[in-house]
Amino acid sequence: MLRIQIKERANTVTVQVEGRFVGQFAEHARTAVADSKVSSGLLVDLSGMTFVDDTGEEVLSWLKRIGSKFTAETAYSHDVCERLHLPLAI
């Protein structure tokens, strides 16, 4: 199961990922971000992510390539960020 919340603030759009970031769900998230008109920074909160597969990793890497920053408050999400060299927001 995957839940994604998108919150818009003045200069940032936050995408909060909760659950399993896998397969078609991860691809759907990529499509939603690609179709949106994100004009400023994108912050991806992976703290609620419990699992990621190869497809999810590819989507996270794509998010990195388009300039996203990431937050990771759990050991698992932090490990994913380190392994994929995802830039953490300060």
Secondary structure, DSSP 4 states (H G I P E B T S, - for coil): -EEEEEEE-SSEEEEEEEEEE-HHHHHHHHHHHHHS---SEEEEEEEEEEEE-HHHHHHHHHHHHTT-EEE--SHHHHHHHHHHTPPBP-
